[in-house]
């Protein structure tokens, strides 16, 4: 009987000591190994594996105390995936709350103006913190997943930097970009030049994508837009190389040849009148603005000067002289 009492007392003391130690541990500040200290919790990671990882990285003195604390407080199954930042000393209790509340660092992905939907998919797939779900799907299935009504996905997503939490799906990011483009295009179309020879906001988007691909000079976009609008009014064929390149698709090897200009595709503006059937890239805001409110100019032609800028001309004769000067090297 006396031995049983001693055993019980020892057990009570052990439990009390364990509780006291756990209370001390939970409130004892942890010094990050560096400041700021970032670490990532993968989707589906257990508290035990996270504890081991944080001990290996130097934030925890050992892995078991933190694991026991989380189990004791019923938060072992409440961890959120993502990248976390520790910018100052914090207690294990605060660290556990950080993990359980999902206080993660937003990550980001930047889409550049003038890129195509195919390039966007590749970029999303390569991002380590995007959950890629569209791999191998046909365009029709991707349109259904995104809720896109248009016949083509090209040009419908606004190029920008999007912040998100690790583990966000490609669909969620693309839906945000789709909604952003829809809002911006609607606002631009409402403020369009009333004399614009375009029938819809979608046609303005097509024109904006061509402007985007034709120049990297911000100050030239409205003038480039005026050339294409003037040609649509005449009417003249747009005769713009980027549409031909887009129509060639994977066949384009980086060198546009004369035979490519006469090979008919729906996007060949040398062989077909008017705008191509879809955008050829994702235009930015400046190109959208240039499409709906182009400059008022008499120009019908332009040619690259070789430095990224263009020489604009009113007549074919002027244009031929500019081509001879800037493309053929004749004075």
Secondary structure as the mmCIF struct_conf table of DSSP 4:
data_model
#
loop_
_struct_conf.conf_type_id
_struct_conf.id
_struct_conf.beg_label_comp_id
_struct_conf.beg_label_asym_id
_struct_conf.beg_label_seq_id
_struct_conf.end_label_comp_id
_struct_conf.end_label_asym_id
_struct_conf.end_label_seq_id
HELX_RH_AL_P HELX_RH_AL_P1 UNK A 2 UNK A 27
BEND BEND1 UNK A 28 UNK A 28
STRN STRN1 UNK A 29 UNK A 30
HELX_LH_PP_P HELX_LH_PP_P1 UNK A 31 UNK A 32
BEND BEND2 UNK A 33 UNK A 36
STRN STRN2 UNK A 37 UNK A 41
TURN_TY1_P TURN_TY1_P1 UNK A 43 UNK A 44
HELX_RH_AL_P HELX_RH_AL_P2 UNK A 47 UNK A 57
TURN_TY1_P TURN_TY1_P2 UNK A 58 UNK A 58
BEND BEND3 UNK A 59 UNK A 61
BEND BEND4 UNK A 63 UNK A 63
HELX_RH_AL_P HELX_RH_AL_P3 UNK A 64 UNK A 72
TURN_TY1_P TURN_TY1_P3 UNK A 73 UNK A 74
TURN_TY1_P TURN_TY1_P4 UNK A 76 UNK A 77
STRN STRN3 UNK A 82 UNK A 86
BEND BEND5 UNK A 88 UNK A 88
STRN STRN4 UNK A 90 UNK A 91
HELX_RH_AL_P HELX_RH_AL_P4 UNK A 92 UNK A 101
TURN_TY1_P TURN_TY1_P5 UNK A 102 UNK A 102
HELX_LH_PP_P HELX_LH_PP_P2 UNK A 104 UNK A 104
STRN STRN5 UNK A 105 UNK A 105
HELX_LH_PP_P HELX_LH_PP_P3 UNK A 106 UNK A 106
STRN STRN6 UNK A 107 UNK A 110
HELX_LH_PP_P HELX_LH_PP_P4 UNK A 111 UNK A 112
TURN_TY1_P TURN_TY1_P6 UNK A 113 UNK A 114
HELX_RH_AL_P HELX_RH_AL_P5 UNK A 117 UNK A 126
TURN_TY1_P TURN_TY1_P7 UNK A 128 UNK A 129
STRN STRN7 UNK A 130 UNK A 131
TURN_TY1_P TURN_TY1_P8 UNK A 135 UNK A 136
HELX_RH_AL_P HELX_RH_AL_P6 UNK A 139 UNK A 146
TURN_TY1_P TURN_TY1_P9 UNK A 147 UNK A 147
BEND BEND6 UNK A 150 UNK A 151
TURN_TY1_P TURN_TY1_P10 UNK A 154 UNK A 155
BEND BEND7 UNK A 157 UNK A 157
BEND BEND8 UNK A 160 UNK A 160
STRN STRN8 UNK A 161 UNK A 164
TURN_TY1_P TURN_TY1_P11 UNK A 166 UNK A 167
STRN STRN9 UNK A 168 UNK A 169
HELX_RH_AL_P HELX_RH_AL_P7 UNK A 170 UNK A 190
TURN_TY1_P TURN_TY1_P12 UNK A 191 UNK A 191
BEND BEND9 UNK A 192 UNK A 192
TURN_TY1_P TURN_TY1_P13 UNK A 194 UNK A 195
BEND BEND10 UNK A 199 UNK A 200
HELX_RH_AL_P HELX_RH_AL_P8 UNK A 201 UNK A 214
HELX_RH_3T_P HELX_RH_3T_P1 UNK A 218 UNK A 220
HELX_RH_AL_P HELX_RH_AL_P9 UNK A 221 UNK A 234
TURN_TY1_P TURN_TY1_P14 UNK A 235 UNK A 235
HELX_RH_AL_P HELX_RH_AL_P10 UNK A 241 UNK A 248
HELX_RH_3T_P HELX_RH_3T_P2 UNK A 249 UNK A 251
BEND BEND11 UNK A 254 UNK A 254
HELX_RH_AL_P HELX_RH_AL_P11 UNK A 258 UNK A 262
BEND BEND12 UNK A 263 UNK A 263
TURN_TY1_P TURN_TY1_P15 UNK A 266 UNK A 267
TURN_TY1_P TURN_TY1_P16 UNK A 269 UNK A 271
BEND BEND13 UNK A 272 UNK A 272
BEND BEND14 UNK A 274 UNK A 275
BEND BEND15 UNK A 277 UNK A 278
BEND BEND16 UNK A 280 UNK A 281
HELX_RH_AL_P HELX_RH_AL_P12 UNK A 285 UNK A 292
BEND BEND17 UNK A 293 UNK A 293
STRN STRN10 UNK A 301 UNK A 304
BEND BEND18 UNK A 306 UNK A 308
STRN STRN11 UNK A 310 UNK A 313
BEND BEND19 UNK A 314 UNK A 315
HELX_RH_AL_P HELX_RH_AL_P13 UNK A 316 UNK A 326
TURN_TY1_P TURN_TY1_P17 UNK A 327 UNK A 327
BEND BEND20 UNK A 328 UNK A 328
#
